[in-house]
Amino acid sequence: MKSIAALLLVASLSALMGCNTVKGVGQDLQKAGSAIEGTVKKN
C-alpha cells in the first residue's frame, strides 16, 4: 500500500510540474484524487 501511495505521489508531482496554470493544477489534483479513490475502492 505504501509503494502505491508513493508512486501516486510521484506521478502527481510530475503532473503538477507540467502544468502552468492554477486551473491546470486543480484538474491534476482532481485526477490524482480520482486515481487514489479508485485504488482504495479496489482494496
C-alpha positions in Angstrom: 0.0 0.0 0.0 2.8 2.4 0.8 4.5 1.7 -2.5 1.3 2.5 -4.3 0.9 5.8 -2.4 4.5 6.7 -3.1 4.0 6.0 -6.8 0.8 8.1 -6.9 2.6 10.9 -5.1 5.5 10.9 -7.7 3.0 10.8 -10.5 1.0 13.7 -9.0 4.1 15.8 -8.5 5.2 15.2 -12.1 1.8 16.2 -13.4 1.8 19.4 -11.3 5.2 20.4 -12.6 3.9 20.0 -16.1 1.0 22.4 -15.8 1.4 26.2 -15.9 -2.0 27.5 -14.6 -4.0 27.3 -11.4 -6.8 25.7 -13.4 -4.4 23.0 -14.6 -3.2 22.3 -11.0 -6.9 21.9 -10.0 -7.5 19.4 -12.8 -4.4 17.5 -12.0 -5.3 17.3 -8.3 -8.8 16.1 -9.2 -7.3 13.4 -11.5 -4.9 12.3 -8.7 -7.8 12.2 -6.2 -9.8 10.0 -8.6 -6.9 7.6 -9.1 -6.4 7.3 -5.3 -10.1 6.8 -4.8 -10.2 4.0 -7.4 -7.2 2.3 -5.8 -8.8 2.4 -2.4 -12.1 1.0 -3.7 -10.2 -1.9 -5.2 -8.7 -2.8 -1.9 
